[in-house]
Amino acid sequence: MLRPKNNDRKKVARFRFTRLFLLSFLFVALFLALLSSTAGSRFGVFHQMTLEALGPVQTVFTRISINTIRLKDKYITLWNLQEEIDQLRHELDIYHAKLDEYREAYSRNRFLEAELAFKKNETFPALMARVVGKDPSFWFKTLIVDRGENDGVVTGMVARNSRGVVGQVVQVSDNYSKILLANAPSSAIDAIVQKSRVRGILKGADRQGYILQYVLKNADVQEGDVIVTAGIGGVFPQGITLGTVSKVRSKRRGMFLEIEVQPAVDFGRLEFLFINLSEEQLVIDGLNRTSSAAGE
């Protein structure tokens, strides 16, 4: 029973020895072939076969490496461009904001130049006031300005600008005044058609501007005629521009024309105005106070 086992062990040992010998021989043969192929001035067959096998693979890896580098460079370039674009957008926003400021400053400068030229050309003592608040109510459309009794303002004084009548002072405190706008429905001004000298009462109509009332149908009034203050009563000096006739209608019933007037003043864009500080206004205020005291 012991002999078969010994024979099996001998066969396994011989097989291992034979395999090791063949592997060693193959390694030595490959080494000698490689050595002989590189020893001469020209590449050997084995080396050429190796190059032929590895060449395409190396080409693929080289292309992949080059494309990867290019992709990385493009990504970095795009990242830098995005940063530059964000910076340029930020600078553009700043420039737009400055441009808006310059435009506003230029527009206000032109407006103030026109108003100052108006103040120099007028003979009445004009006090410039800045609009600081508005009353949005329909019937009593008023403005709040930053001038009051400490500046010589009294109730009844006329407010105007370079384009025409703005309104009349109706309430005064130490440093502020309330002005009833001329286009308020509660406002009424004695007016006259500048060309034909036809008189009427100019009533405020809010967004529609003015309505010239109590003008007879046979009166000479046409679209485009200029309407000015009549000067009756002494509140508004004569000849101040109020607006321009925009529509004239004559209905079958009634004895008066329906006349719409476009205001000369843009009431929606008032920023500054002038208050008439003339002695006439002070006298009118004194008379009003005397009448009020007598009535009480």
GIFENMO-V238544 format. One record per pair of residues at least 24 apart in sequence whose C-alpha atoms are under 10 Angstrom apart, sorted by sequence separation. I is the first residue (numbers start at 0). J is the second residue. D is the distance in Angstrom with one decimal. If there is no record, write none. Layout:
i->I j->J d->D
i->I j->J d->D
This chain:
i->126 j->150 d->8.3
i->142 j->166 d->9.2
i->144 j->168 d->9.9
i->147 j->171 d->5.7
i->148 j->172 d->6.1
i->149 j->173 d->5.4
i->150 j->174 d->7.4
i->152 j->176 d->7.8
i->154 j->178 d->9.2
i->155 j->179 d->9.9
i->181 j->205 d->9.0
i->182 j->206 d->8.0
i->184 j->208 d->9.6
i->187 j->211 d->9.6
i->195 j->219 d->6.3
i->196 j->220 d->9.5
i->220 j->244 d->8.2
i->221 j->245 d->8.5
i->222 j->246 d->5.8
i->240 j->264 d->9.0
i->126 j->151 d->9.0
i->141 j->166 d->8.6
i->142 j->167 d->10.0
i->143 j->168 d->9.7
i->146 j->171 d->8.5
i->147 j->172 d->5.4
i->148 j->173 d->4.8
i->149 j->174 d->6.1
i->150 j->175 d->9.2
i->180 j->205 d->9.3
i->182 j->207 d->8.6
i->183 j->208 d->8.7
i->184 j->209 d->8.8
i->187 j->212 d->9.9
i->194 j->219 d->8.9
i->195 j->220 d->7.3
i->201 j->226 d->9.0
i->221 j->246 d->7.9
i->222 j->247 d->6.6
i->126 j->152 d->8.8
i->140 j->166 d->9.9
i->141 j->167 d->9.3
i->142 j->168 d->9.3
i->146 j->172 d->8.5
i->147 j->173 d->4.9
i->148 j->174 d->6.3
i->149 j->175 d->9.0
i->182 j->208 d->5.8
i->183 j->209 d->8.8
i->184 j->210 d->9.8
i->194 j->220 d->8.6
i->195 j->221 d->9.7
i->201 j->227 d->9.7
i->220 j->246 d->9.8
i->221 j->247 d->6.7
i->141 j->168 d->9.3
i->143 j->170 d->9.5
i->144 j->171 d->9.8
i->145 j->172 d->9.9
i->146 j->173 d->7.9
i->147 j->174 d->4.1
i->148 j->175 d->7.7
i->181 j->208 d->9.0
i->182 j->209 d->6.2
i->192 j->219 d->8.9
i->193 j->220 d->9.9
i->194 j->221 d->9.8
i->199 j->226 d->9.7
i->201 j->228 d->9.1
i->220 j->247 d->7.5
i->221 j->248 d->9.9
i->141 j->169 d->9.0
i->143 j->171 d->9.7
i->145 j->173 d->9.7
i->146 j->174 d->5.1
i->147 j->175 d->4.3
i->148 j->176 d->8.2
i->181 j->209 d->8.5
i->182 j->210 d->9.3
i->192 j->220 d->7.4
i->198 j->226 d->9.4
i->200 j->228 d->9.7
i->145 j->174 d->6.2
i->146 j->175 d->4.6
i->147 j->176 d->5.3
i->192 j->221 d->9.5
i->195 j->224 d->8.8
i->197 j->226 d->9.5
i->198 j->227 d->9.8
i->199 j->228 d->9.9
i->200 j->229 d->9.4
i->128 j->158 d->9.3
i->144 j->174 d->8.7
i->145 j->175 d->4.8
i->146 j->176 d->5.9
i->147 j->177 d->9.0
i->194 j->224 d->6.9
i->195 j->225 d->9.8
i->196 j->226 d->9.3
i->198 j->228 d->9.5
i->199 j->229 d->8.8
i->127 j->158 d->9.5
i->144 j->175 d->5.7
i->145 j->176 d->6.8
i->146 j->177 d->9.3
i->193 j->224 d->7.1
i->194 j->225 d->7.3
i->196 j->227 d->9.7
i->198 j->229 d->7.4
i->126 j->158 d->9.3
i->127 j->159 d->9.7
i->143 j->175 d->6.8
i->144 j->176 d->5.5
i->145 j->177 d->9.3
i->192 j->224 d->6.7
i->193 j->225 d->5.6
i->194 j->226 d->8.7
i->197 j->229 d->9.7
i->209 j->241 d->9.0
i->216 j->248 d->9.2
i->217 j->249 d->9.7
i->125 j->158 d->9.2
i->127 j->160 d->9.2
i->143 j->176 d->5.7
i->144 j->177 d->6.6
i->192 j->225 d->6.1
i->193 j->226 d->5.7
i->194 j->227 d->10.0
i->196 j->229 d->9.1
i->209 j->242 d->8.2
i->211 j->244 d->8.8
i->216 j->249 d->6.7
i->125 j->159 d->9.2
i->142 j->176 d->8.1
i->143 j->177 d->4.7
i->144 j->178 d->7.7
i->191 j->225 d->8.6
i->192 j->226 d->4.7
i->193 j->227 d->6.3
i->208 j->242 d->8.7
i->209 j->243 d->9.5
i->210 j->244 d->9.3
i->215 j->249 d->9.6
i->216 j->250 d->9.0
i->226 j->260 d->7.9
i->125 j->160 d->9.7
i->141 j->176 d->9.9
i->142 j->177 d->5.6
i->143 j->178 d->6.4
i->191 j->226 d->5.7
i->192 j->227 d->6.5
i->193 j->228 d->9.0
i->209 j->244 d->9.2
i->225 j->260 d->8.9
i->226 j->261 d->9.4
i->141 j->177 d->6.4
i->142 j->178 d->5.1
i->143 j->179 d->9.3
i->190 j->226 d->6.6
i->191 j->227 d->5.5
i->192 j->228 d->8.8
i->193 j->229 d->9.2
i->209 j->245 d->9.8
i->210 j->246 d->9.7
i->211 j->247 d->9.7
i->220 j->256 d->9.1
i->222 j->258 d->8.9
i->224 j->260 d->9.2
i->225 j->261 d->9.6
i->226 j->262 d->9.2
i->140 j->177 d->10.0
i->141 j->178 d->5.2
i->142 j->179 d->6.7
i->190 j->227 d->5.6
i->191 j->228 d->6.1
i->192 j->229 d->8.7
i->208 j->245 d->9.8
i->216 j->253 d->8.8
i->217 j->254 d->8.9
i->218 j->255 d->9.1
i->221 j->258 d->9.1
i->222 j->259 d->9.1
i->223 j->260 d->9.1
i->226 j->263 d->9.3
i->140 j->178 d->8.4
i->141 j->179 d->4.5
i->142 j->180 d->7.2
i->189 j->227 d->8.8
i->190 j->228 d->4.5
i->191 j->229 d->5.3
i->215 j->253 d->9.3
i->216 j->254 d->6.0
i->217 j->255 d->8.6
i->218 j->256 d->8.5
i->220 j->258 d->8.6
i->222 j->260 d->8.9
i->223 j->261 d->9.5
i->225 j->263 d->9.4
i->139 j->178 d->9.8
i->140 j->179 d->6.0
i->141 j->180 d->5.6
i->188 j->227 d->9.7
i->189 j->228 d->6.1
i->190 j->229 d->4.6
i->191 j->230 d->9.1
i->215 j->254 d->5.9
i->216 j->255 d->5.2
i->217 j->256 d->8.6
i->121 j->161 d->9.6
i->139 j->179 d->6.9
i->140 j->180 d->5.8
i->141 j->181 d->9.2
i->188 j->228 d->7.2
i->189 j->229 d->5.5
i->190 j->230 d->7.8
i->201 j->241 d->8.9
i->214 j->254 d->8.3
i->215 j->255 d->4.4
i->216 j->256 d->5.2
i->235 j->275 d->9.8
i->139 j->180 d->8.1
i->140 j->181 d->8.6
i->141 j->182 d->9.8
i->188 j->229 d->8.3
i->189 j->230 d->7.1
i->190 j->231 d->8.6
i->201 j->242 d->10.0
i->213 j->254 d->8.5
i->214 j->255 d->5.2
i->215 j->256 d->5.9
i->216 j->257 d->8.9
i->118 j->160 d->8.7
i->140 j->182 d->7.8
i->141 j->183 d->7.9
i->188 j->230 d->9.3
i->189 j->231 d->6.5
i->213 j->255 d->5.7
i->214 j->256 d->5.7
i->215 j->257 d->9.4
i->117 j->160 d->7.8
i->118 j->161 d->8.0
i->134 j->177 d->9.5
i->139 j->182 d->9.6
i->140 j->183 d->5.2
i->188 j->231 d->9.1
i->189 j->232 d->8.5
i->212 j->255 d->7.4
i->213 j->256 d->7.4
i->214 j->257 d->8.0
i->236 j->279 d->9.6
i->117 j->161 d->5.6
i->131 j->175 d->9.2
i->133 j->177 d->9.2
i->134 j->178 d->9.9
i->138 j->182 d->9.7
i->139 j->183 d->6.0
i->140 j->184 d->8.0
i->188 j->232 d->10.0
i->211 j->255 d->10.0
i->212 j->256 d->7.4
i->213 j->257 d->8.7
i->214 j->258 d->8.3
i->115 j->160 d->9.9
i->116 j->161 d->8.6
i->117 j->162 d->9.1
i->130 j->175 d->9.9
i->132 j->177 d->9.2
i->133 j->178 d->9.5
i->134 j->179 d->9.6
i->138 j->183 d->6.1
i->139 j->184 d->7.1
i->140 j->185 d->8.4
i->189 j->234 d->9.6
i->190 j->235 d->9.7
i->193 j->238 d->8.1
i->211 j->256 d->8.5
i->212 j->257 d->6.9
i->213 j->258 d->9.5
i->234 j->279 d->8.4
i->235 j->280 d->9.2
i->114 j->160 d->6.9
i->115 j->161 d->8.9
i->130 j->176 d->9.8
i->137 j->183 d->7.3
i->138 j->184 d->5.3
i->139 j->185 d->6.3
i->140 j->186 d->9.2
i->188 j->234 d->9.2
i->189 j->235 d->8.4
i->191 j->237 d->9.2
i->192 j->238 d->10.0
i->211 j->257 d->7.2
i->212 j->258 d->7.1
i->233 j->279 d->7.8
i->234 j->280 d->7.2
i->113 j->160 d->9.6
i->114 j->161 d->5.8
i->128 j->175 d->9.5
i->130 j->177 d->9.8
i->136 j->183 d->9.4
i->137 j->184 d->7.4
i->138 j->185 d->5.9
i->139 j->186 d->8.5
i->188 j->235 d->8.1
i->190 j->237 d->8.9
i->191 j->238 d->8.5
i->193 j->240 d->9.2
i->210 j->257 d->7.4
i->211 j->258 d->5.2
i->212 j->259 d->9.1
i->233 j->280 d->8.3
i->113 j->161 d->7.3
i->114 j->162 d->9.2
i->128 j->176 d->9.5
i->130 j->178 d->9.9
i->137 j->185 d->9.2
i->138 j->186 d->8.9
i->189 j->237 d->9.6
i->190 j->238 d->9.0
i->210 j->258 d->5.7
i->211 j->259 d->6.3
i->113 j->162 d->9.9
i->190 j->239 d->9.4
i->191 j->240 d->9.9
i->209 j->258 d->8.4
i->210 j->259 d->4.8
i->211 j->260 d->6.9
i->233 j->282 d->9.9
i->234 j->283 d->7.4
i->190 j->240 d->9.5
i->191 j->241 d->9.5
i->192 j->242 d->9.9
i->193 j->243 d->10.0
i->209 j->259 d->5.9
i->210 j->260 d->5.9
i->233 j->283 d->7.7
i->234 j->284 d->9.7
i->110 j->161 d->9.7
i->190 j->241 d->8.1
i->192 j->243 d->9.2
i->208 j->259 d->7.5
i->209 j->260 d->4.9
i->210 j->261 d->8.9
i->232 j->283 d->9.4
i->192 j->244 d->9.0
i->207 j->259 d->7.7
i->208 j->260 d->6.2
i->209 j->261 d->6.5
i->188 j->241 d->9.4
i->207 j->260 d->8.1
i->208 j->261 d->5.4
i->209 j->262 d->6.8
i->207 j->261 d->7.5
i->208 j->262 d->5.6
i->204 j->259 d->9.1
i->206 j->261 d->9.7
i->207 j->262 d->8.9
i->208 j->263 d->9.3
i->204 j->260 d->9.4
i->206 j->262 d->9.8
i->208 j->264 d->9.7
i->201 j->258 d->9.6
i->202 j->259 d->9.8
i->203 j->260 d->9.6
i->208 j->265 d->9.7
i->201 j->259 d->9.5
i->202 j->260 d->9.6
i->208 j->266 d->9.4
i->182 j->241 d->9.9
i->201 j->260 d->8.6
i->203 j->262 d->9.6
i->181 j->241 d->8.8
i->206 j->266 d->9.4
i->205 j->266 d->9.5
i->206 j->267 d->9.6
i->140 j->203 d->9.8
i->164 j->227 d->9.1
i->163 j->227 d->8.7
i->164 j->228 d->8.6
i->138 j->203 d->9.4
i->140 j->205 d->8.2
i->163 j->228 d->9.6
i->138 j->204 d->9.3
i->139 j->205 d->9.9
i->137 j->204 d->9.5
i->138 j->205 d->8.4
i->167 j->234 d->8.9
i->137 j->205 d->7.3
i->167 j->235 d->8.9
i->137 j->206 d->9.8
i->166 j->235 d->9.6
i->164 j->235 d->8.6
i->163 j->238 d->9.6
i->164 j->239 d->6.7
i->163 j->239 d->5.9
i->164 j->240 d->6.6
i->165 j->241 d->8.7
i->157 j->234 d->7.3
i->158 j->235 d->9.5
i->162 j->239 d->8.8
i->163 j->240 d->4.7
i->164 j->241 d->5.9
i->156 j->234 d->7.5
i->157 j->235 d->6.6
i->161 j->239 d->9.9
i->162 j->240 d->7.0
i->163 j->241 d->5.7
i->164 j->242 d->9.1
i->155 j->234 d->7.3
i->156 j->235 d->8.6
i->157 j->236 d->8.9
i->161 j->240 d->9.4
i->162 j->241 d->8.3
i->163 j->242 d->7.9
i->155 j->235 d->9.6
i->159 j->239 d->9.0
i->162 j->242 d->9.1
i->182 j->262 d->7.9
i->159 j->240 d->9.7
i->181 j->262 d->9.1
i->182 j->264 d->9.6
i->181 j->264 d->9.4
i->182 j->266 d->8.1
i->181 j->266 d->9.0
i->180 j->266 d->8.0
i->178 j->274 d->9.9
i->165 j->262 d->9.6
i->164 j->262 d->9.0
i->165 j->263 d->9.3
i->163 j->262 d->8.6
i->164 j->263 d->8.1
i->165 j->264 d->6.7
i->162 j->262 d->9.3
i->163 j->263 d->6.1
i->164 j->264 d->7.1
i->165 j->265 d->9.0
i->162 j->263 d->5.9
i->163 j->264 d->6.0
i->165 j->266 d->7.6
i->161 j->263 d->9.6
i->162 j->264 d->5.6
i->163 j->265 d->9.7
i->161 j->264 d->8.6
i->162 j->265 d->8.6
i->160 j->264 d->7.9
i->165 j->269 d->8.9
i->159 j->264 d->8.8
i->166 j->272 d->9.9
i->168 j->274 d->8.5
i->165 j->272 d->7.7
i->167 j->274 d->8.7
i->168 j->275 d->10.0
i->164 j->272 d->9.7
i->165 j->273 d->8.9
i->166 j->274 d->9.5
i->167 j->275 d->9.7
i->160 j->269 d->9.2
i->164 j->273 d->9.8
i->165 j->274 d->9.6
i->160 j->271 d->7.8
i->161 j->272 d->8.5
i->159 j->271 d->9.3
i->160 j->272 d->5.1
i->161 j->273 d->8.8
i->159 j->272 d->5.8
i->160 j->273 d->5.8
i->158 j->272 d->6.6
i->159 j->273 d->5.3
i->160 j->274 d->8.6
i->158 j->273 d->5.5
i->159 j->274 d->6.5
i->157 j->273 d->8.3
i->158 j->274 d->4.5
i->159 j->275 d->7.9
i->157 j->274 d->5.8
i->158 j->275 d->6.4
i->156 j->274 d->6.7
i->157 j->275 d->5.5
i->158 j->276 d->9.7
i->156 j->275 d->6.0
i->157 j->276 d->8.4
i->155 j->275 d->9.8
i->156 j->276 d->7.1
i->157 j->277 d->9.7
i->153 j->274 d->9.8
i->156 j->277 d->8.7
i->152 j->274 d->7.7
i->153 j->275 d->9.9
i->151 j->274 d->9.8
i->152 j->275 d->8.5
i->153 j->276 d->8.6
i->156 j->279 d->9.2
i->157 j->280 d->8.0
i->151 j->275 d->10.0
i->152 j->276 d->6.9
i->156 j->280 d->5.6
i->151 j->276 d->7.1
i->155 j->280 d->6.9
i->156 j->281 d->7.9
i->144 j->270 d->9.4
i->145 j->271 d->10.0
i->150 j->276 d->9.4
i->154 j->280 d->8.7
i->155 j->281 d->8.6
i->142 j->269 d->9.3
i->144 j->271 d->8.5
i->153 j->280 d->8.1
i->154 j->281 d->8.8
i->156 j->283 d->8.6
i->144 j->272 d->8.7
i->146 j->274 d->9.0
i->152 j->280 d->9.4
i->153 j->281 d->7.2
i->155 j->283 d->7.4
i->156 j->284 d->8.0
i->152 j->281 d->8.8
i->154 j->283 d->9.1
i->155 j->284 d->6.2
i->151 j->281 d->9.2
i->153 j->283 d->9.8
i->154 j->284 d->6.3
i->153 j->284 d->6.9
i->154 j->285 d->9.7
i->153 j->285 d->9.5
i->155 j->287 d->8.7
i->154 j->287 d->9.1
i->154 j->288 d->9.7
i->132 j->270 d->9.8
i->130 j->269 d->7.1
i->131 j->270 d->8.2
i->129 j->269 d->8.8
i->130 j->270 d->5.2
i->131 j->271 d->9.4
i->129 j->270 d->6.0
i->130 j->271 d->5.8
i->128 j->270 d->8.6
i->129 j->271 d->4.5
i->130 j->272 d->7.7
i->128 j->271 d->5.7
i->129 j->272 d->6.6
i->127 j->271 d->6.9
i->128 j->272 d->5.5
i->129 j->273 d->8.8
i->127 j->272 d->5.7
i->128 j->273 d->6.0
i->126 j->272 d->8.2
i->127 j->273 d->4.5
i->128 j->274 d->7.2
i->125 j->272 d->9.2
i->126 j->273 d->5.2
i->127 j->274 d->6.5
i->125 j->273 d->5.5
i->126 j->274 d->5.0
i->127 j->275 d->9.3
i->124 j->273 d->9.2
i->125 j->274 d->5.5
i->126 j->275 d->6.6
i->124 j->274 d->8.2
i->125 j->275 d->5.1
i->126 j->276 d->6.8
i->123 j->274 d->9.5
i->124 j->275 d->6.1
i->125 j->276 d->6.0
i->123 j->275 d->6.5
i->124 j->276 d->5.4
i->125 j->277 d->8.0
i->123 j->276 d->7.2
i->124 j->277 d->5.7
i->123 j->277 d->5.9
i->124 j->278 d->9.1
i->118 j->273 d->8.3
i->122 j->277 d->9.4
i->123 j->278 d->9.2
i->117 j->273 d->9.9
i->123 j->279 d->10.0
i->114 j->271 d->8.6
i->114 j->272 d->8.3
i->114 j->273 d->8.8
i->110 j->270 d->9.7
i->111 j->271 d->8.6
i->110 j->271 d->9.3
i->107 j->270 d->9.5
